[in-house]
Amino acid sequence: MYDVAIIGGGPAGLAAAYNLERAGQKVVLLEETGRLGGRAKTVDVHGEPVNMGAMFVYAGTASHELAVELGVALEPFKPTTFGIHVNGATVVSADNDDLVERLPLTEDSRNGLRAFIERATSEYYANTVDGQLRPATPGFGEESAQSRISNLPQDVQEILTAAIRGGSVAHPSELSATYALRYFASYLVKEKKNRVVSLKGMEAIPAALADALQSTEVQLHHRVENVFQDSEGQWNLRIATNSDRGAGRNMTARHVVLAVPAPRIAGMVQLPEWKSKALDAVQTPGSTELGVVVDISAPELAVVDDWSFIAAAGRVFDVVINPRPGRKDGTAQFVCYGNSAGYIEEANDPTSGVLEQWIEEFLTVAPQLRGRILGANIQSWQHCFSLLTPTRATALPQLQAPVDGTLHFAGDYSSETAGTHGAYSEANRVSHDVLHALSAAM
């Protein structure tokens, strides 16, 4: 009998195990795949750690505090430019007025884009302090980002939709205006205080968590097929493993933490109607990412070193992000986020040709880098980060609430934000809830 069984070895599951082990609990962590870290995945591309999921640590969040505590090497993300690719041209500038003026758009479209940038900049600074969001003004979280762009010319809407999707996963019609500020407008204003880069990649944090675990049993290749409560109130887990040969395993625990993507939960455990309804409010669409490492040592390519964020309207991906602009070592890496592309199963097959197709798309945005690519990798996720929708915000209390006080839910979908920083925050909340419940039962 375990005190706590944690299902899912991503950021939320690992951080919960770390917290509960330190509090003296007997914990087992069950992960279906052969690796830990979930969507905090980093791969080596020509000697560079390139993130194929989560990109940044957000300053002042649980993920930042945890990274510092675990000794993960960090440096600030300091963008100095903003860029837009539209109508076959890529324009990057340190000055937004200069950027808009140089774009191949009609005067009407330039005026609309300029007005949007001015409003977004004003709202960003009015609602943040040192890069952190102030408490939302009444109704601001319920307003969609689409309301800010729907009256603009169509080509400007396409530019901004790509930029917003690339910075926050969701289509503007699905995204709270509050979080559009955090995930998109912060790039627009070239905010230097809200993002931090893990120098060894985002997977370094879950790797450090796993290394810190001592008494927790970590079981890979353990797929939980069913979770049910017995007559004594204990939770029973039916598990399939690679070595079962059809026999399977059973485990029991006083508390269970479900730290898997929201769409996986309904097939694993029978839930009361109120919890099922809350989970129906969660959207976790797929996403595809291309990581490229390039040689920019030639003098004529020095300007590429300062590229930070490029919105790519009309391409298969939405944005191109350089997590370490201004390195000045002759090498740069770019991650192309294809949130609008969704899940492309064949992209994970190296023989499918999808990687080569996406590289060509990248070279359409950056033609001067043809012949300069040192390496590339592509990853497609069936379930990306939970969309920051007004509907999910309304359902948040029900998403966070345990079932029967002993079945707990933790992930970016149950957080006030999203992504790995939301998952780490939820691990803290759920750990506290579990410890409180165990203490009360003694």
HELIX and SHEET records of a PDB file:
HELIX    1   1 PRO A   11  ARG A   22  1                                  12    
HELIX    2   2 ALA A   62  LEU A   70  1                                   9    
HELIX    3   3 ASN A   96  ARG A  102  1                                   7    
HELIX    4   4 GLU A  107  ALA A  126  1                                  20    
HELIX    5   5 ALA A  145  ARG A  148  5                                   4    
HELIX    6   6 GLN A  154  SER A  168  1                                  15    
HELIX    7   7 PRO A  172  GLU A  174  5                                   3    
HELIX    8   8 ALA A  177  ALA A  180  1                                   4    
HELIX    9   9 LEU A  181  ALA A  185  3                                   5    
HELIX   10  10 SER A  186  LEU A  188  1                                   3    
HELIX   11  11 ALA A  204  ALA A  212  1                                   9    
HELIX   12  12 ALA A  262  ILE A  265  1                                   4    
HELIX   13  13 GLU A  273  ASP A  280  1                                   8    
HELIX   14  14 PRO A  299  ASP A  306  5                                   8    
HELIX   15  15 GLU A  345  ASN A  348  5                                   4    
HELIX   16  16 VAL A  354  VAL A  365  1                                  12    
HELIX   17  17 PRO A  367  LEU A  369  5                                   3    
HELIX   18  18 PRO A  390  GLN A  400  1                                  11    
HELIX   19  19 ASP A  412  SER A  414  5                                   3    
HELIX   20  20 GLY A  419  ALA A  441  1                                  23    
SHEET    1   A 6 GLU A 217  GLN A 219  0                                        
SHEET    2   A 6 VAL A  27  LEU A  30  1                                        
SHEET    3   A 6 TYR A   2  ILE A   7  1                                        
SHEET    4   A 6 ARG A 249  LEU A 258  1                                        
SHEET    5   A 6 TRP A 235  THR A 241 -1                                        
SHEET    6   A 6 HIS A 222  GLN A 229 -1                                        
SHEET    1   B 5 GLU A 217  GLN A 219  0                                        
SHEET    2   B 5 VAL A  27  LEU A  30  1                                        
SHEET    3   B 5 TYR A   2  ILE A   7  1                                        
SHEET    4   B 5 ARG A 249  LEU A 258  1                                        
SHEET    5   B 5 LEU A 407  PHE A 409  1                                        
SHEET    1   C 2 THR A  42  VAL A  45  0                                        
SHEET    2   C 2 GLU A  48  ASN A  51 -1                                        
SHEET    1   D 3 VAL A  57  TYR A  58  0                                        
SHEET    2   D 3 ARG A 195  SER A 198 -1                                        
SHEET    3   D 3 LEU A  74  PRO A  76 -1                                        
SHEET    1   E 7 ALA A  89  SER A  93  0                                        
SHEET    2   E 7 PHE A  82  VAL A  86 -1                                        
SHEET    3   E 7 PHE A 309  ALA A 312  1                                        
SHEET    4   E 7 VAL A 319  ILE A 321 -1                                        
SHEET    5   E 7 THR A 331  GLY A 338 -1                                        
SHEET    6   E 7 SER A 287  ASP A 295 -1                                        
SHEET    7   E 7 ILE A 373  TRP A 381 -1                                        
SHEET    1   F 2 THR A 128  VAL A 129  0                                        
SHEET    2   F 2 GLN A 132  LEU A 133 -1                                        
END                                                                             
